[in-house]
Amino acid sequence: MTRKEQRGAWGLGGLAAMALSVVAWQQHQEARAAQHAPEPVQAAAWDRRLAEARTVDVNHAGVAELERLPGVGPALAQRIIVSREREGLFRDVDELQRVPGIGPNTLDTIQGYVRVE
């Protein structure tokens, strides 16, 4: 092997060593980040935690906010708003039972997540 070929081989070896070092460093960074990353939160769990963290004022909430309540879909949310508009604001949480589709079981389910202001 000529001197020129030897220098080329050493240069290629150096580049290969550098590339391996970069790959090893990236893997180390990823492993380190994984150790300190919070556990992923499932969407359903996130919605439940959000609902637990704050309550919804049924006298002022829109359809989207009411839908975040457990067991309340778009149709029931709309019926809450219609009842509020036709019969006036709710005076207390128990009065939600005047809305068609909200009985004692549904009221028990959403009671901790709603308020009346």
N, C-alpha and C positions, 0 to 999 in steps of 0.2 A: 504494500500500500504506500502510495506516495505521501509526501508530507502534506500536500494540498488535500488529498483524500482523507488523511487523518484529521486535519482541521475541520473539514466538512462533517465527518462522523462525530467529532466532539461537539460541534455546533448543533447538529441534529439531536444528539443525546441531551444537550443542555435544554433545547426547546422542549423535548419530550418530558424532561424532569420538571420544567416550569409548568407545563400543561397539567401534569399529574398533581403538582402542588396546588394549582388553582382549583382543580376538581376536589381535592381533599379539603381545601379551605371552605369551598361552597357547601360540601356535605356537613362539615363541622358547624357552619353557620345555621344550616337548616335544622340540624339536630338540636342546637342550642335554642333556636326559636321555638321549636316544638315543645321543649321542656317548659318554657315560660308562657306559652300561648294558653289562653283560657279555653276551657272545653267548649266545643260548639254547642249552641242552644238550638233545639228543634223549634220550628215555627210555632207549633201548638203550645209548647211550653213557654215560649216568649209571649204569646198572646195572653196566656193564663197569668203569667207574672205581671204583665202590663196591667191587666184588669185588676189584679190584687193590689197593685201599687197605687191605683187611683180609682175613684168612683166616677160614675157618669150621672150628671144632673139630667133626669128624664124630662124636666120642664124646658130645657134649652138645647138638648142634644139633637143632632141631625141623624139621618138614617145610618150613615157610615159609623158613627160613634155608637149608636144603639146596637148595631150588628156585632160589635165586639163583645157584647154581653154573652155569657154562656147560654146556649139554647135559643138565642134570638137571631132569626134570619131576616132577610129583607122584607118579607111580608109582615112579620110581627112588628118589626121596627116601624114600618109604615103605618100599621094600625095604632101603635102608640102615639105617633105624631097626629094622626087623624083624630083620635080620642082627645088629645090635648087641645087641638084646634076647635073641635066641636063642643066639648063639655067643659073647657077651661083647664087651667093648670092643676096638676096633682097637688093635693094638700099634704099627703104623706105617701110613703112607699106602698102601704097596703092598698091604697086607692088604685094602684096599677091593675088590680083584679077586675076593674070595670072594662078593661081592654079585652075584646074577644081573643081567646087563645092564652090568656094568662090566668091560670088557676092557682090554687095553693101550692102545687108542686113547682110550677115555673117560678112563682114568687119566692119560694124558699131557695131555688137555685140562684136567682139574681139578686136577692136581698142584700147581700154583702157588697155588691158591686154598684149599687145605685143610691142616689140621694135625691132629695127634693129641695130646691131652693126657690 
